Amino acid sequence: MKILDKLPQAAILCDLTARDKKTVIEEMALPVAKAAGVGHEELVRVLMERERLGSTGIGGGIGIPHGKMRGIDDLILGFGLSRQGVEFESMDGKPAHLFFLLVTPEDSAGLHLAMLARISRLLKNDVVKDNLLDAPNRERVISIISEVDEDF
């Protein structure tokens, strides 16, 4: 499975306007909820419950809000870029700029962990990360990810 197989174009947001963690999640959850056919408020609730367990701000300018949800059939992703950066309670205390939102069906722990690992590996590549930070539009985001997106 490739990242781009699970990332609808409408869920690629290159100019997030949110200024804090909750509004980043709310903004990114809109197109993801629509694509998944679930309620926006319910998706935000699931993601915020996960944040209460510990921040998904992994450091290095990256946030990966994620959760498991009843009522969806398959894994779905969202991508967000905040040019100004957002306080995301990251491990390193620095603002986050790049976000992947991940939602999986409730009973899919293996799939959930595999995609989290895939996204983490992608973002550990400094060239990819820098290119995503500079991406002017969703077409460029797709191009950058497609260059390194491999089946797993």
Secondary structure, DSSP 8 states (H G I E B T S, - for coil): --GGGS--GGGEESS----BHHHHHHHHHHHHHHHHTS-HHHHHHHHHHHHHHS--EEETTEE--EEEETT--S-EEEEEEEEEEEB---TTS--EEEEEEEEEETT-HHHHHHHHHHHHHHHH-HHHHHHHHH--SHHHHHHHHHHH----
